[in-house]
Amino acid sequence: MNLNSFSLDLHIHTNNSFDSITRPESIIRRAEKLNLDIIAITDHNSIDNALRVKEIASKLNSKVRVIIGEEISTDKGEIIGLFLENCISPGKFQTVIEAIKSQGGIVYLPHPFKRSELIKTEIIKEIDIIEVWNARSNYEQNYKGLIFAIRHGKLMACGSDSHLISELGRCRMHLETTMNIKSDFTPQNFLDLIKEASKIKIIGTNKNYAIMEFKSQFIKIIKKRTLSPLKYLIKYLPVELIYNWNSQDSITILLEKNKDEPNFRVEVAYE
């Protein structure tokens, strides 16, 4: 039985986000250099550059599959829609989730324990994938996300949450599966790719994540011509710099499935 291997980063921003300067033209080449097979472009409240990156990948005849995504603001925190066809406006979380589902999209919960109250709602029943490692969240937030996903029996994934091109691939997920990517790469194909994998290895780092958060907030100050991010930084940085100081170089989360067991066995190791 032949196994196929895929490498993914499912949380990437471009300069269409108010806190990023990554140009769409640079993403595909960088993804190819990192040997990523599937990426999701998830700008804040926009899909314009996600469409642009997908178009660039097609023109370059790239092996990288681009998922059209959007990180949408809700009254309870941010939620990501994957495989979208149309942009979704910010709003109440239930309305946003319904809008994702109405397009046949996937509901992906990013950094569930960072600036989010969505875990306190009934949304859990409608979440398809939980982000269990985010390269811009601290260890405690990520571990809580991992435990939360396991407890609720949800599919797990990760994202670099990159706002600078150098961050792309700081967290990636490797899948081993007998499945292949069909030409009609659909939301169900994608969910099955994760669900039917025999092994999932999430390799990531959050080293210097507080510094990267500071950089993106500074970009936001410049691009939006507002000093409002300073209030967030004054509250955020003192505590997070302590977490950041103790951050490990890397972490590996291994999810392995025995053929006779429906669920993944989980192992975590860090350096």
Protein Blocks (a to p, Z undefined) as FASTA:
>chain_A
ZZddddddfbdcdfkbfkbcbdfklmmmmmmmnopabdcdddehiaklmmmmmmmmmmno
pabdcddddddddfkbccddehiabdcddddfklmmmmmmmnopacddehklgopaklmm
mklmmpmbdcfbdfkbcfklmmmmmmmmmmnopacdddekiabfklgokaccddddfbdc
dfblcfklmmmmmmmpcbdcddddfehklmmmmmmmmmmmmmnopaklmmmmmmmmmmmm
mmmmmpcfbdcddddddfkbcbdcdddddZZ
